[in-house]
C-alpha cells in the first residue's frame, strides 16, 4: 500500500491514520477521550509544545478526561505518538501503563516525570529521547503540520508484563491484545 501525503494536494498533514489501521485488525469499543486544553483536531496548547521550541513551550502534558470504561477493565494505558515525524517510524512523546481502572482524568502536567504526578503503580516508559516523562511537540521546519495522537486503552489485565526500559512500541504491541476499548484524541502542531 503506497502512502501518499496531503502535501501533494496542498494540505499539511499525512492522510494515514495508524489507529484506524489498527482498528482493522481488531475491533475496539470506543472511549470518549477529551481535553479541557484543546479540541480534537485542533492545535495543541503552547505549553504542550517542547521547551524552547516556541516561547511558551514547556513540555507540559495537557489535561485529559475520558468516559466510563467497559466492565472487566483492570487497568489503563496511555500514549502520545506523532506519526508525521520525519523518521520513517514516527516519534513517541509519552507512554504510561498500569494506570488504575477507576481513574477518569489526568490533570495538566501529569506527565512531568515526578513520581507523585501519576497514581501509584503507574509505569512511564522512556520516550524517543529516553526520558520517562512527556515531551512536547517539536515539529521541524519544513515538515508541515504534525498530528499528536493521545490514545487511551482500557485493558483486561491489571498489569502488563513489560520491562520499565521497554519502548512505547512494545507497549503498543502488548496493549493491542488486551484492549477492551480505545479513545483517541488528536492535536496538531505546525512549525513556524
HELIX and SHEET records of a PDB file:
HELIX    1   1 UNK A    6  UNK A    9  5                                   4    
HELIX    2   2 UNK A   18  UNK A   25  1                                   8    
HELIX    3   3 UNK A   46  UNK A   48  5                                   3    
HELIX    4   4 UNK A  168  UNK A  176  1                                   9    
SHEET    1   A 6 UNK A  29  UNK A  30  0                                        
SHEET    2   A 6 UNK A 179  UNK A 190  1                                        
SHEET    3   A 6 UNK A 145  UNK A 155 -1                                        
SHEET    4   A 6 UNK A  75  UNK A  82 -1                                        
SHEET    5   A 6 UNK A  91  UNK A 100 -1                                        
SHEET    6   A 6 UNK A 123  UNK A 124 -1                                        
SHEET    1   B 3 UNK A  33  UNK A  34  0                                        
SHEET    2   B 3 UNK A  64  UNK A  66 -1                                        
SHEET    3   B 3 UNK A 105  UNK A 106 -1                                        
END                                                                             
